[in-house]
Amino acid sequence: MADVTRPARAARRSRPPGRALDRGGWVLVLPALLPVLALSVGPLVYGIALAFTDAQSGRAAPVHWIGSLNFRDLLHDTLFWESFRIGLVWAVGVTVPQFLLALGLALLLNQDLRLRWLARALAIVPWAMPEVVVGIMWRLVYSTDAGVLNETLRDLGLGGGRDWLGSLSTALPAVIVVGVWAGLPQTTVALLAGLQNTPRDLHEAAALDGAGAWRRFGAVTWPALRPIALAITALNLIWNVNAFALVYVLTGGGPGGRTRLPMLFAYEEAFRYGQFGYAAAMGCVLVAVIAVCLAVFLAGRLRGGEER
């Protein structure tokens, strides 16, 4: 009698091992994927669905599907678009100086300085502080009566006693300064890592050819640093568009809405006025804007990679 199990064993033996490896990979990835689905993807989908309803605070309030009504209302909400404009000013006003200062600091920390380890440790101190603590500390710095800034201005004979966070003309610039200071360390660390990965041989060869410091930076340092600079700038822009805690502690969106960022406006609509559906629609608009920015950034990176 022929052995009927031999063809079956041969068939199993001839199967490509890729499928088994794929199943094994999914088993390994699944424990890490479940929290992401539960804590990130799930709330995102729920928030998008909530934007098409008239959900309000209160458990007894019925929820109705209203389609795109919330988004149509947003088109005519001048307060939201004003907060969006303020958010763009804030994001660009923080990201650009932050990058320039971080680049200069990274170039300095990359030099063979005495106590360089101490300087690097001090440079990342703001990164180790929670945003709430940073906000409280800078509120004390900007304090009208006993703040360090006003006291220093008085000692220098430059006046003082100004309400930096309560004035319509100085509130947003003052908050931007805090944002630059708070976000400087992570940008510096990223750029410093890129500088340390730049081959020293290229700098030495350029120096032997007679290239000055600026010429070496443009021909050697910046081409090696550009991918990291683009990535960290894109991430900083996204983080600053989504900023909430720091500005909330500093000004709460005031005075007169001059520092009311889009996330602050959505927070007020949801938790002060109870308009959960309308606030969710604002969040969807912000997610769409960030997604477009990411798409443009990734398209540029891919195009640059194909050209190289």
ABEGO torsion letter per residue (X at the ends): XBBAAAAAAAAAAABBAAAAAAAAAAAAAAAAAAAAAAAAAAAAAAAAAAAABABBBEAABBBBBAEAAAAAAAAABAAAAAAAAAAAAAAAAAAAAAAAAAAAAAAAAABBBBGAAAAAAAAAAAAABBAAAAAAAAAAAABAAABAAAAAAAAAGAEEGBBAAABAAAAAAAAAAAAAAAAAAAAAAAAAAAAAABBAAAAAAAAAAGBBAAAAAAAAAAAAAAAAAAAAAAAAAAAAAABAAAAAAAAGGOBGGAABBAAAAAAAAAAAAGBAAAAAAAAAAAAAAAAAAAAAAAAAAAAAAAAX
